Amino acid sequence: MQTVGANTKLCVTCAMYDGPRVPKEHFVDFEQFSCGKCYARFSQGIDTKPNYSCSAWAKWAALR
C-alpha cells in the first residue's frame, strides 16, 4: 500500500480516475500495481496506473 498527499497531481488523486483507492482526508492510499480507468480525455476511459499524471488533472472531491 502506498500513500500520497491530496495535492499530488497523480491519477489516484484525480476526480476523473476510477480505480481502487481509499481517501484519508489529506491523503490517498492505493496499491501501486493496481489499474483503473481515466475519463479525462476519453468518454469510454483508458487503462491507467494510479501513479500516472496528465495535464487534465482535477482534484478529487473526497480530498481536502
Secondary structure, DSSP 8 states (H G I E B T S, - for coil): -EEEETT--SGGGBTTEES--EEETTEEEE-TT--EEE-SS-TT-EEE-TT---TT--B-TT--
